[in-house]
Amino acid sequence: MRRRWWLFRCFDLLVRYWPVFKRRQGLLVVRMDGIGDMVLFRRSLDEYADLFGVEKSNITVLGCKSWGPIATEIFAGYRLFIIDEHAFARRFIYRFGIGLMVRQIAPAVTICDSYLRRALMSDSLLWMAAAPKSITSLPFINEPTRTEFTYYLSQVDQIVDTGTYPTHEITRHYRFLSNYAGKEIPPKPPKIIWREKSPPLRDGAPYVVLNPGSNEFGRRWPFENYMNIAERLMAKGRRVVIVGGPGERAGDYRQRFGDDERAIDLIGKTSVPELLDVLNHATCVISNDTGPAHLSIALETPTVVVVGGGHFGSFVPYPREICPPNAKFAFEEMPCYHCFWRCNKRDSKFDVFPCVSEVGVDKVWRYTSELLNL
């Protein structure tokens, strides 16, 4: 076990055996993952009420701060409990307080079907809840995580094997359901329901969203490539809206376009709900492999995603049988795919992964043109 596991152990044990006097009822579904993972899971959640024989309103989703601002709308009808997942994994007092609150949810069943997950987050939360029944999927296990996962898996009632790596996450979610149901539940493409609200933009020509940033520098398709796409879009009468979170600025579009009003910079200027409004009204979205790409696809906006090979097939591209017609994935397969982003072919962590930079502008433009009928 890592030292941090032992340091947390006393706090976690106190939580685990803290008395709960409420009658246990309902489901607690643990989702300690990013926005993209949440989107890939969301539609499968709607099978839970019938499958487990509970009311939708008696299902609690334990989710992450990163997608908390949009959770109320996307998970309408469900109970929500949102935590700062990073603080939970690092800060003793915060972890202890959250653990006690999770205990007071008093679920009859706890569930976690995430494959690529962290034992000190998802599995420890299931363990703390101490429900009479706990069900989890078999996670991805490597040598550094083996002892932690071995312990937590020994504490659950049912473990579901959703397949070997690399199986797509959507496929895994429905395999999990099918295993419990004892019959096949066919997977469905991602879809989320969002409000109908105008984006924070002036009226004008139809626009295409460019998302050139990422919290992982290696997944950032070269900014110059995005500018080349932007130039072609403007020539076709489209505006371009550049989005991204604080700290995700990949370059300065003004070096190419100056003060051209057809280029609109929203990097760091929108809340997460406002970003969804922007994606929802776009004629197309071109994005790196990040959460907004999955959001855009689930909103049924035409979307082109630039894909690398770190864990190719696990999240992107989508399998053919569940890939909606509004989604295109641009990639150049290389022998070093499936490196889990531990790339040894770049000089520093600020360089783009070769499998990402190799994706050509013409390929992305071809997919964009097909979606926009240019």
C-alpha positions in Angstrom: 0.0 0.0 0.0 1.1 3.6 -0.7 2.0 5.7 2.3 -1.0 7.9 1.7 -3.3 4.9 2.1 -1.9 4.2 5.5 -2.1 7.9 6.5 -5.8 7.9 5.6 -6.5 4.6 7.2 -7.5 5.8 10.7 -9.9 8.4 9.3 -11.4 6.0 6.9 -12.0 3.4 9.6 -13.7 5.9 11.8 -16.1 6.7 8.9 -16.7 3.1 8.0 -17.9 2.2 11.5 -19.6 5.5 12.4 -23.1 4.7 13.5 -26.0 5.3 11.1 -29.5 5.2 12.5 -31.4 5.9 9.3 -33.2 3.1 7.4 -31.1 2.1 4.5 -32.7 2.6 1.1 -32.0 3.5 -2.5 -28.9 3.4 -4.6 -25.6 5.3 -4.3 -23.8 5.5 -7.7 -20.2 6.7 -7.4 -18.8 8.6 -10.3 -15.4 10.0 -9.5 -14.3 10.9 -13.0 -14.0 13.7 -15.5 -16.7 15.4 -17.7 -16.1 13.2 -20.7 -16.4 10.0 -18.6 -19.6 11.3 -17.0 -21.1 11.9 -20.5 -20.2 8.4 -21.6 -21.9 7.0 -18.5 -25.0 9.3 -18.3 -27.4 7.4 -20.6 -26.8 4.0 -19.0 -27.9 5.5 -15.7 -31.5 5.7 -16.9 -31.6 1.9 -16.9 -30.9 1.7 -13.2 -34.4 2.5 -11.8 -36.1 -0.4 -13.6 -33.1 -2.8 -13.2 -32.7 -2.3 -9.4 -36.4 -1.7 -8.7 -36.1 1.8 -7.2 -37.6 5.2 -7.9 -35.4 7.5 -9.9 -35.6 10.0 -7.1 -34.1 7.4 -4.8 -30.9 7.1 -6.7 -28.0 9.3 -5.5 -25.2 10.2 -7.9 -22.0 11.0 -6.1 -20.2 13.2 -8.6 -17.2 15.5 -9.1 -16.8 19.2 -8.7 -15.5 19.5 -12.3 -19.0 18.8 -13.7 -21.0 20.0 -10.7 -22.3 23.2 -12.3 -24.1 21.3 -15.0 -25.1 18.3 -13.0 -28.5 19.6 -11.9 -29.7 19.9 -15.4 -28.1 16.8 -16.9 -29.1 14.6 -13.9 -32.6 16.0 -13.5 -34.8 13.8 -11.4 -31.9 12.2 -9.5 -30.4 13.1 -6.2 -26.9 14.7 -6.4 -24.0 14.8 -4.0 -21.1 16.7 -5.5 -17.6 16.7 -3.9 -14.1 18.1 -4.7 -12.5 14.8 -5.7 -9.0 16.1 -5.6 -9.4 17.5 -2.1 -10.9 14.1 -1.1 -7.8 12.3 -2.3 -5.4 14.7 -0.6 -6.8 16.4 2.5 -7.5 14.5 5.7 -10.1 16.7 7.3 -12.0 17.2 4.0 -12.0 13.5 3.4 -13.2 12.7 6.9 -16.1 15.2 6.6 -17.2 14.0 3.2 -16.9 10.4 4.4 -19.3 11.1 7.3 -21.8 12.7 4.9 -21.6 9.8 2.5 -22.3 7.5 5.4 -25.5 9.5 6.2 -26.8 8.9 2.7 -27.4 5.3 4.1 -27.8 3.5 0.7 -29.1 0.0 0.5 -26.8 -0.6 -2.5 -23.6 1.1 -3.7 -22.5 0.9 -7.3 -19.3 1.8 -9.2 -18.8 0.6 -12.8 -15.8 2.8 -13.7 -12.9 0.8 -15.2 -10.0 3.4 -15.2 -10.4 4.6 -11.6 -8.5 5.4 -8.4 -8.9 3.1 -5.4 -8.3 6.0 -3.0 -11.3 7.8 -4.5 -14.0 5.6 -5.9 -13.3 2.3 -4.1 -12.8 4.0 -0.7 -16.1 5.8 -1.0 -17.9 2.6 -1.7 -16.2 1.1 1.3 -17.0 4.0 3.6 -20.7 3.9 2.6 -20.8 0.3 4.0 -24.1 -0.5 2.3 -25.6 -4.0 2.8 -24.8 -4.7 -0.9 -22.0 -3.3 -3.0 -21.4 -3.9 -6.7 -18.4 -2.8 -8.7 -16.7 -3.5 -12.0 -13.3 -5.1 -12.2 -11.0 -2.1 -12.7 -7.8 -1.7 -14.7 -5.1 -3.0 -12.4 -1.3 -2.5 -12.7 1.4 -3.4 -10.3 1.5 0.0 -8.4 -2.3 -0.3 -7.7 -2.6 -4.0 -7.2 -2.5 -4.1 -3.4 -5.0 -1.3 -3.0 -7.5 -2.7 -5.5 -7.0 -6.3 -4.1 -8.0 -5.1 -0.7 -11.1 -3.0 -1.7 -12.3 -5.7 -4.1 -12.2 -8.2 -1.3 -14.8 -6.0 0.5 -17.5 -5.9 -2.1 -20.4 -8.3 -2.7 -20.2 -8.5 -6.5 -17.5 -7.8 -9.0 -18.4 -7.5 -12.7 -15.8 -8.1 -15.4 -16.7 -5.8 -18.2 -13.9 -6.9 -20.6 -10.2 -6.6 -21.2 -8.4 -3.4 -22.2 -9.2 -1.6 -24.6 -12.9 -1.9 -24.4 -14.9 1.3 -24.9 -16.4 2.8 -21.8 -19.9 2.9 -23.2 -19.7 -0.8 -24.0 -18.5 -1.4 -20.5 -21.4 0.4 -18.9 -23.9 -1.7 -20.8 -22.1 -4.9 -20.1 -22.2 -4.1 -16.4 -26.0 -3.6 -16.7 -26.4 -6.8 -18.8 -24.5 -8.9 -16.3 -26.7 -7.8 -13.5 -29.9 -8.1 -15.5 -29.0 -11.6 -16.8 -29.9 -10.5 -20.3 -28.3 -8.2 -23.0 -29.1 -4.5 -22.7 -27.9 -3.0 -26.0 -25.6 0.0 -25.7 -26.8 3.4 -26.8 -24.8 6.4 -28.1 -24.2 9.2 -25.6 -27.0 11.8 -25.3 -27.7 14.5 -22.7 -30.6 16.9 -22.3 -29.7 20.5 -22.0 -31.5 23.8 -21.7 -32.5 25.9 -24.7 -30.7 29.2 -24.0 -28.8 31.5 -26.4 -25.0 31.5 -26.1 -23.2 34.6 -24.8 -22.4 35.7 -28.4 -23.6 38.6 -30.6 -25.9 37.7 -33.5 -24.1 37.0 -36.7 -23.2 34.3 -39.2 -23.3 30.7 -38.1 -20.3 29.7 -36.1 -17.9 26.8 -35.6 -16.4 26.1 -32.2 -12.6 25.4 -32.0 -11.3 23.8 -28.7 -7.5 23.9 -29.1 -6.7 23.5 -25.4 -6.4 20.6 -23.0 -5.2 20.1 -19.4 -2.7 17.7 -21.0 -0.3 19.6 -23.3 0.5 16.5 -25.3 -3.1 16.2 -26.5 -3.2 19.7 -28.0 -3.3 19.4 -31.8 -0.9 22.2 -33.0 -2.5 25.6 -32.7 -1.4 26.5 -36.2 -3.5 23.7 -37.5 -6.5 25.1 -35.8 -5.8 28.5 -37.4 -5.5 26.9 -40.8 -9.0 25.3 -40.3 -10.3 28.7 -39.0 -9.1 30.4 -42.2 -10.9 27.9 -44.4 -14.1 28.3 -42.3 -14.0 32.0 -42.6 -13.6 31.7 -46.4 -16.8 29.7 -46.3 -18.7 32.4 -44.4 -18.5 31.0 -40.9 -17.4 32.6 -37.7 -15.1 30.8 -35.4 -15.4 30.7 -31.7 -12.4 29.6 -29.7 -13.1 28.1 -26.3 -11.2 26.7 -23.4 -10.8 26.8 -19.7 -8.5 29.1 -17.7 -4.9 28.2 -18.4 -5.8 26.4 -21.7 -4.7 29.1 -24.1 -2.7 27.3 -26.8 -1.8 30.3 -28.9 -2.8 33.8 -30.0 -5.3 33.9 -33.0 -4.6 37.6 -33.5 -1.2 36.8 -35.0 -3.1 35.4 -37.9 -6.4 37.3 -37.9 -5.7 40.5 -36.0 -9.0 42.1 -34.9 -11.2 40.3 -37.4 -14.6 40.1 -35.8 -15.3 36.7 -37.3 -12.8 35.2 -34.8 -14.3 35.3 -31.3 -12.2 34.5 -28.2 -14.1 32.9 -25.3 -11.1 31.2 -23.6 -11.6 31.5 -19.8 -14.7 33.7 -20.4 -17.5 31.2 -20.0 -18.9 29.2 -17.1 -19.3 25.4 -17.8 -23.1 25.9 -18.4 -22.4 28.8 -20.8 -19.9 26.6 -22.6 -22.7 24.0 -23.2 -24.9 26.8 -24.5 -22.1 27.7 -27.0 -21.6 24.1 -28.1 -25.4 23.5 -28.3 -25.9 26.2 -30.9 -22.7 25.7 -33.0 -23.0 24.4 -36.5 -19.9 22.2 -35.8 -17.2 21.7 -33.1 -13.6 20.8 -33.7 -11.8 19.6 -30.5 -9.0 17.8 -29.0 -9.7 14.7 -27.0 -11.2 16.5 -23.9 -14.5 16.7 -22.1 -16.1 19.3 -24.4 -15.7 16.9 -27.3 -17.9 14.4 -25.5 -20.4 17.1 -24.4 -20.7 18.3 -28.0 -21.4 14.8 -29.4 -23.9 14.1 -26.7 -25.7 17.4 -27.5 -25.9 16.1 -31.1 -23.8 18.9 -32.5 -21.7 17.9 -35.5 -18.2 17.2 -33.9 -14.7 16.4 -35.2 -12.3 15.0 -32.5 -8.6 14.9 -33.0 -7.5 11.6 -31.4 -4.2 10.3 -30.1 -3.2 6.8 -29.2 -2.6 6.9 -25.4 -5.6 4.6 -24.6 -7.0 4.4 -28.1 -10.5 2.8 -28.2 -11.2 3.2 -24.5 -12.9 6.6 -24.8 -12.3 7.6 -28.4 -13.1 6.8 -31.1 -16.5 5.4 -30.4 -17.3 1.9 -31.6 -19.1 1.9 -35.0 -22.3 0.4 -33.6 -22.7 3.3 -31.1 -21.1 6.1 -33.0 -23.7 8.7 -33.9 -23.6 10.3 -37.4 -22.7 13.7 -35.9 -19.3 12.4 -34.7 -16.1 12.1 -36.7 -12.7 11.0 -35.2 -9.5 12.0 -36.9 -6.4 9.9 -36.1 -3.2 8.5 -37.6 -2.5 5.0 -36.1 1.0 4.4 -35.0 2.9 1.3 -33.7 3.3 2.9 -30.3 -0.5 3.3 -29.6 -1.7 2.2 -26.1 1.2 3.9 -24.2 -1.3 5.3 -21.6 0.2 8.7 -22.5 3.6 7.6 -21.2 5.2 8.8 -24.4 9.0 8.6 -24.8 9.1 10.3 -28.1 8.9 13.9 -27.0 11.5 16.1 -25.3 9.3 17.6 -22.6 5.8 17.4 -21.1 4.9 20.6 -23.0 5.4 19.0 -26.4 2.5 17.5 -28.4 2.3 13.8 -28.6 3.6 12.6 -32.1 0.4 10.6 -32.6 -1.6 13.8 -32.2 0.6 16.1 -34.2 0.6 13.6 -37.1 -3.1 14.1 -37.7 -3.3 16.1 -40.9 -5.2 19.4 -41.4 -6.7 18.0 -44.6 -8.2 15.0 -42.8 -9.8 17.2 -40.2 -11.0 19.6 -42.9 -12.5 16.7 -44.9 -14.5 15.5 -41.9 -15.6 19.1 -41.1 -16.7 19.7 -44.7 -18.7 16.5 -44.6 -20.5 17.5 -41.4 -21.2 21.0 -42.6 -22.1 19.9 -46.2 -19.5 22.4 -47.6 
